[in-house]
Amino acid sequence: MRICVCTVVHHPEDARILHRQIRALLDAGHEVTYIAPFRACNATPWRRVSPVDVPRATGRHRAAAVRAAHRALTEHAGYADIVLLHDPELLVGLPRAVRRRTVVWDVHEDTAAALAGKGWLPRPLVPLLRPLVRHVELRTERRHRLLLAEEAYRERFRGPHPVVPNTTYVPDLPPAPPGDRRVVHVGHLSAARGAHDMIAAARLLAPEGVTVELIGPADPDVRPALRDAQRTGVVRWYGFVPNDRALRIAEGATAGLALLHDNPNHRHSMPTKVVEYMARGLPVITTPNPAAAALVEDAGAGIVVPYGDPVAVADAVRRLCADDELRVGCGKRGHETALAKYHWPLQAESFVAHLEAWAAEAAAPAVRRAPLAEPGTQADSPASAV
């Protein structure tokens, strides 16, 4: 197959998009054109993909990026068997030339519920935009194919759609035992994801020689607090680090933090970072987000703390630091559960098979038509250069 993958919101090295889905497609022998904000994120494309650079959609500045992506899609979708979109913004005003192809929307989150967590969006607009978002989702369901990242997302749609969970690569054995007096967070940092709680917990733990390392990009409204905490030695903030390297940094830490607040978008979602910590043999400290808490408690892989309670977070870290049996046991049980149930190659085969089936279904009525002309080389078009 030839697959055209597009995002203007996510980093080009997003774990689900690049390290899982695109890697699975390449490993299966398919060709991938990847439309993403490479320059804006200072990211180097993989040699095995055909990269197309577009601006990045950030905050309220999204229209130009979406228009550029639509132009790139129009240019490249003509020879694609599948167009795989990762941003709901791209579904609005999708050009007709693209709509004629087999378009797949990969549903990463509860889009309407997530509006409340967008710091750049004026609060009075949130209740007004939710019905519009639902309308776009249902219209997309009628016109295109959907892949869901969570079982809980099924209830938002009228028909059945395949679920490809956002799991991770799990090594056969944990890379290192937990316990080097570091606590880590891997992933995006925002107020709703507990950034301020992590900083407050770090202030409590710093005098005791415990380092809190935050690995991931941050929303604008929490960056000043992160910079202040880093300047005073309270935390180490790395900024964005590609997922594979971020997880190598995390290896050997005393615990991984998943301190999501209680909001509708998180209530039914499994934070991928919880599975990633377990895969690396790290005990997990999580808030009572139902999916995360159930996984951690059922596996015996960590400690559940109240929402918005940095004192409880610090106490949980102290408990893990002091109790070798608890810490090592949580890491071991978490790894075993992750390897048995959340190893990405178990999902990769299903993901690729769905795209192959949809491409074959679209091609079946066209067997008598003349084949499409071969696309031009990358050098034929300046839009394809990174």
N, C-alpha and C positions, 0 to 999 in steps of 0.2 A: 504494500500500500504506500501511497504518498499521503502524509498527514501534515496539515498546516495547523500548528499550535499557536495560540495568541493570548497574550496578557499585556495590559498596560498598568495594572494595579500592583501586581506581585513583582518581587525581585526576580530577575531572570534565573537566579540560582535557587528559587523556591524549592523546598524539599519535595513536595508532592508533584509539582509540575516537572521539574528537571530530573531530580535524583531518583524518582520512582517511575512516573509515567513515561517520560521521554526515554529514559534509560531502558525501560521494558520494551518500548517500541523498537528502539535501535537493536537491542539484543535479539529481537524476533526477526530482524532483517528488513525492517521497513525504513522508508526515507522520511525525514522530518524537516520541515521548514519551520523555524521558530521565530515568531514575531514578538519582540519584547524590548523593554527599555535598557538596552545594553550600555549605551554611553552614559545615560543618566545615573546608572547604578555602578558605573566603572567596572562592568563585568565582562570577562572574556568568554566568548561563546565556545562551546565544545567543537572540536574539529569535525565531529561526525554529524553535526546538524548544519543546515543552511540558514544562517542568521539574517534577520531583517530588523534593523534598528528603528524604533519609534520613541517619541517622548513618553515620559511617565506621568500617569494621572496621580496627582497628590492634592489633598485638601479640596478646596473649591475650584482648583485649576484642573479640570478634567476634560473639557470639551475638545481642546486642541489635540490631546493625546488620542481620544476616541476617534476623531476625524482622521488622524494620521493612520491609525490602525485599520479603519475601514478602507482607506485607500490601498494600504498594503494587502489587505485581505482580498480586495477586488482584483488586484494584480496577480496574486498567487493562488487564489482558491480555484481558478479555472482548471488547473491540473491536479488538484487535490482530490483524493477519494473521501477524505474526512477532514472537516474543519472543526477543530477542538478549541472551544472558547472557555476561558477561566474567569471572566469578569462579567457580572450582570450588566454593567454599563455598555458593553459591546453589543448587547442584544437590542438596544434601542436604536432604531434607524439603520439596522443592518442592510447593506446594499443588496439589491435584487440579485445581482450576479453571485453573491455569496449565498443567499437564501436558496438558490437552485441546487447547491451542493448538499451533501449530507452533513448537517451542522449538529454538533454535540456540545451541550452546555454541561460542564463539570461543576456541580453545585457544592461549593465549599462550606457554605454557612447558611443560616436562616437570615436571608437578606433583609427582610422587613424588621426582624427583631434586632439585627445588628445596627440599625440606624441610630439607636439610642447611644451606642458606644462610639459614634463618629464625632470626635471633638470639634471638627471643623464645620459641622452642620448645625445651624441655629436651632435651638430647642423647639421653638414654636412650629417649625416645619416638620418635625418628626411625625406627629400624628396625621399630618396632611399627606405625607409621602408614602406612608405604609400601604394604603389602598392602591396607589399607583404601582408600587412595587409588586404587590400581589397580582395585579392585572397583567403586568409584564411577564411574571412567572407563568401564569396560566396560558397566556398567548404563546409563549415560548414552548410550553408543553404541547400545544396543538400543532405547532409547526415543525418542531425539531426533536432531537433525541436528548435524553437527560441521563447523566450518571450522578449518583448521590454519594456523598462522602459519609453519610450517617444513616442508619436505619430509621432514626427518628424523623428524618426529612420526608419520609414517605407520606405522612399525613397532610403535608402541604399541597399535594398534587392529587389529581383525580385518577390517574392511571398508574399501573405498576411500572417501576423503573429500577434498573439494576443498581445495586449498592456496591461501591468499591471503597472499603474502609481505608482511612488514612493511617496505615500501619507503618512499619519501619523495617530496616534490615537488622536482624538479630544475630549476633555472632554465636557460634556454637558454645563458647564459654565466655563468662564475663571477662573483659580485658584486664581489670584490676580490682582487688578488693576495696570496698568503700572505707573511708576513714582518714583522709589526709587533712582534716580540719578545714575543709572548704565546703561551702554550700553553693550550688549553682542554679541558675535559671537559664534555660535555652528557649529562645523565641521572642516574639514581639513584646515590647514593653509599653504598657499604657496604664492609666489609672484603673480601668476596669479589669485589667489583668494583674492587679496587685502591685504595681511598681512602687507606690508610696509605702505600702506595707513591707515590702522587701527592704527598702531603705531604712525604715524605722527598726526593723528586726536587726539589720546590720549594725545599727548604732548600739544596740544592746549587746551584740556579740563581739564587736571589735575589741573591747578591753580584755576579752577572754582569749584572744588569739585565733578567733574563727573568722575566716575571710568569706565574704559573700561576693560571688562573681556573676555578673549579669551579661549574658551573651545574646545580643540581638538589637535590632533597631528600635527606636523609641518614638512615640508620638511627640509632637512639638510641645505640648503642655506639660510633659514630665521631664523633658530634657534639662531644664535649669536645675531641678532637684537632683537629677542624676549627676550632672557636672559638679555641683557643689559637694555631693557625697564622695565623688571620686577625688576631687581636689583635696579634701580633708582626710583621705585614706580610709573612708568608711566602706566603700565598695570598689570593685574593679569592674568597669563597664567597657566591654569590648566593641560595642556597636555590632553591625551586621557581620556575621561570619558564615560562610557556606556550611550547610547542615552537617556534612561529613566531618569537617574540621571542628565545628562547634561541639560535636559529640565526643571527639577525641579529647578536647580540652576538659570536658565534663568527667571523663573517666577517672575513677578513684576518689571522687568527692564523697563527703559524708552523706549528702542527701541532694535530691533535686527538688526544686520548688515549683508548685503549680497553684498559685494563689488567686485564681479567678474569683471575681465578685459574683454575687447572686443577681444575674440579669437574664432576660429571656433567651438571648442568643447562646448563652453558655449552659443553660439548664439541661438541654437534651443532647449536648455534644460531648464527645470524648476528647479531651485535650491530647493532641498527639504527643506532646512533651512527656506526659505520664508514661506512655508506652515506651518512648525513647529512653527515659531514665531506667525503667525496668529492664529494657534490652541491654543496657550497659551495667546492670547489677547495682544500681544506685537505689537506696531507700527513697521513697517518695513522701514529701510533705505536701498535702493538698487540702484545699478548702472543701466543704461538703457539696460541691458540684456533683449532682447525683451519679452521673456516669463514672466520673473519676473516683469518687468515694467508694462506689460499689466495687470497682475493679481492685482498688488498693486494699480494701477490707477483705474481699473474697480471697485475694491472693496472699494476704498477710505480708504486703509489700511496703508498708509504711505507716504513716500517722496522719489522721484527719484532724484539722484544726478549724476553729470557727472562722467565719468570714470577717475580714477586716480586723484581725487581732494579732498584731506583730509580737505582743508579749507571748502569746501561745506558740507562735512560730519559733521564737527564740528558745522557749522551754522545750519544744520538740527537738530542736537541734541539739541542745544540751543533753537531752536524754539519749539521743543516738550516739553522741560523742562519748558518753560515759558507759554505755552498755554495748560491749563488743558483740555479745551473742545476739542481741536484738538487731544491731546494725547489719551484721553479716548475714543473719537469717533473712531479714527483709530483702536484702540484695539478692540472695540466692533464690528465694521463692519468687521474687518478681521476675528474674531472668528466666526461670523455668516456665512461668506462665506466658511471658512474651514469646519465647521460642515456640511454645506449643500452639499459640492462638494468633499471634500478631506479627508473624514474619512476612514481610512484604512479598517475597516470591510466591507465597500462597495466593495473594491477591493479583499479582502481576499477570498471571496466566489468564485469569478471568477478565481483567481489564482489556488485554490485547484481543481476546476472543470476541468480546462484545463489539469492538471497533471493526474487526475483520468481518463479522457477520453483517453488520450494518452496511459496510462497504460492498459486500457481495450482494446484498439485497438491492441496493441502489443500482448496481451494475447489471443485474439480471435482465431487466427490460431493454437494455441498451446494446445487447450483443450483436444486433443486426446493424447498428449504426456504425459509421466510419469512426475509427479511433481518433482520439484527441491528438492534436499536434503536440510534439514534444516541446516542453517549455524551454525558454532561452536559458543560457548560462547565467550564473550569478553576476558575471561582469557585464551582461547586457543591460542591466538596470542599476542606476545609481541608488535606487531605493533599497537595493539588497545589500549594499555595502555597510559594514559596521566600522 
